[in-house]
Amino acid sequence: MLMLMLPPVIAQSRVETKSDDDAANRVLAVAKQSVGKRMWLGYGLPSGKLGCAAALCNVLSQAGLPYAKSAAVVTVRNQLLAGPAKVEEIAIKNSSEYGVDQSKLAHVARPGDLIMGYMNSPSKSNLGADAHCGVLAGNGEVYANDWLDGIWKRDVVDRFFAWYPHVFVMKIRSPVKSHLH
């Protein structure tokens, strides 16, 4: 009987949470399956050294979220924020101190969320090596394009994001339905 007394908002938020989990799980599954591959292809880049945004876009597209399409991290960020899914961006680092706070990351993020690091505020262009992006794998690890060889890999967060002063987690909150079957 108590369940019937709950306001409708509670039930709706449970549905959104499941939807959030579905999107994160799809992104995580594609990120995991992509390890060892050149995921940056298809964006006209001469190599994968600066291919993190292109790689992330290909992962998102395969996960049923095809509206981010760019080889520039800030452009991908802006496309995600303006896209059909509600995306929440949470700052987890805003200092020049080396390293990402693992306890803050664990508190804010879940596997399948996105992570983006910038040398300057994300309102700036942050082209080339001034930005990096990937997918959180859990346990302080991420999936990301390795700028040394252009291969999608899983490694510790600090391997890819330690020296970026501005690091954000992006959570897909209410995704469009996947077209995958």
C-alpha positions in Angstrom: 0.0 0.0 0.0 2.8 2.4 0.7 4.0 2.2 -2.9 0.7 3.6 -4.1 1.2 6.6 -1.9 4.5 7.6 -3.5 4.2 10.7 -5.7 4.5 10.1 -9.5 7.8 12.1 -9.6 9.6 9.2 -7.7 8.4 6.6 -10.2 9.5 8.9 -13.1 12.9 9.4 -11.7 13.3 5.6 -11.4 12.6 5.3 -15.1 15.1 8.0 -16.0 17.7 6.2 -13.9 17.1 3.0 -15.8 17.4 5.0 -19.1 20.6 6.6 -17.8 22.0 3.1 -17.1 21.0 1.8 -20.5 22.9 4.6 -22.3 26.0 4.2 -20.0 25.9 0.5 -20.5 25.7 0.7 -24.3 28.6 3.2 -24.3 30.6 1.1 -21.9 30.0 -2.1 -24.0 31.2 -0.5 -27.2 34.2 1.1 -25.5 35.2 -2.3 -24.1 34.7 -4.0 -27.5 36.8 -1.3 -29.2 40.1 -2.0 -27.3 42.9 -2.5 -29.7 41.2 -0.8 -32.6 41.8 2.4 -34.5 38.6 4.1 -33.6 39.5 7.5 -35.0 39.0 6.5 -38.7 36.5 8.3 -40.8 37.2 11.9 -39.8 39.9 12.8 -42.4 42.8 12.7 -39.8 46.2 11.7 -41.1 46.9 9.6 -38.0 45.3 8.8 -34.7 47.7 10.9 -32.7 45.0 13.6 -32.3 42.1 11.3 -32.8 40.5 11.1 -29.4 37.4 13.1 -30.3 36.9 11.2 -33.5 37.4 7.9 -31.7 34.8 8.9 -29.0 32.3 9.9 -31.7 32.6 6.5 -33.3 32.1 4.8 -29.9 29.0 7.0 -29.2 27.6 6.3 -32.7 28.0 2.6 -32.3 26.2 2.9 -28.9 23.2 4.5 -30.6 24.2 8.1 -29.9 25.2 9.4 -33.3 24.8 13.1 -32.9 28.4 14.0 -31.9 30.5 14.1 -35.0 33.8 16.0 -34.8 37.6 15.5 -34.5 37.7 18.4 -31.9 37.0 17.7 -28.3 35.3 21.0 -27.6 33.1 20.6 -30.6 32.1 17.1 -29.4 31.3 18.6 -26.0 29.1 21.3 -27.5 27.3 18.8 -29.7 26.6 16.6 -26.8 25.3 19.5 -24.7 23.1 20.7 -27.5 22.0 17.2 -28.7 18.7 15.4 -28.2 19.8 13.8 -25.0 20.0 15.6 -21.7 23.7 15.7 -20.7 25.0 16.7 -17.3 28.5 18.1 -17.1 30.3 17.9 -13.7 33.7 19.4 -13.0 35.9 17.0 -11.1 39.1 19.1 -11.4 39.8 22.8 -11.8 43.4 23.3 -10.9 46.9 22.9 -12.3 47.7 20.3 -9.7 48.9 17.0 -11.2 46.4 14.1 -11.1 42.7 13.5 -10.9 41.1 13.1 -7.5 40.1 9.5 -7.5 37.7 9.8 -4.6 35.8 12.6 -6.3 35.8 10.7 -9.6 34.4 7.6 -7.9 31.7 9.7 -6.1 30.6 11.5 -9.3 31.1 9.0 -12.1 30.0 5.6 -13.2 31.3 3.3 -15.9 30.0 4.5 -19.3 30.1 8.2 -18.4 32.4 10.3 -20.6 35.5 12.2 -19.4 37.0 15.3 -21.0 40.1 17.2 -20.0 41.2 20.6 -21.2 44.3 22.8 -20.8 42.1 25.9 -20.9 38.4 26.4 -20.0 36.1 24.4 -22.3 34.7 27.7 -23.5 38.1 28.1 -25.4 39.0 26.1 -28.5 41.5 23.7 -26.9 42.7 22.3 -30.2 45.1 19.4 -30.7 46.8 18.2 -27.6 45.1 20.9 -25.5 42.2 18.5 -24.9 41.5 14.8 -24.5 38.4 12.7 -24.0 37.3 9.1 -23.3 34.9 6.8 -21.5 35.1 5.9 -17.9 35.7 2.2 -17.3 35.4 2.1 -13.5 38.0 1.5 -10.8 39.9 4.6 -11.7 40.4 3.5 -15.4 39.2 4.9 -18.7 39.0 3.9 -22.3 40.6 6.4 -24.6 42.5 6.9 -27.9 46.2 6.6 -27.2 48.0 9.6 -28.7 51.2 7.7 -29.1 49.8 5.1 -31.6 46.1 6.0 -32.2 44.8 2.8 -30.7 41.8 2.7 -28.3 43.0 1.4 -24.9 42.0 0.9 -21.3 44.4 2.5 -18.8 44.4 4.4 -15.5 42.7 7.9 -15.6 45.9 9.7 -14.8 47.7 8.2 -17.8 45.5 10.3 -20.0 44.1 13.2 -17.8 46.6 13.9 -15.0 48.0 17.2 -16.3 44.8 18.7 -17.7 43.8 21.5 -15.3 40.1 21.2 -16.3 38.5 17.8 -16.2 34.8 17.1 -16.5 32.6 14.0 -16.4 29.6 14.1 -18.8 26.6 12.0 -17.9 24.0 11.2 -20.5 20.8 11.7 -18.4 17.9 11.1 -20.8 19.1 9.5 -24.0 17.3 9.1 -27.2 16.3 5.5 -27.8 18.9 3.3 -29.4 18.4 2.3 -33.0 20.4 -0.9 -32.4 18.6 -4.2 -32.3 
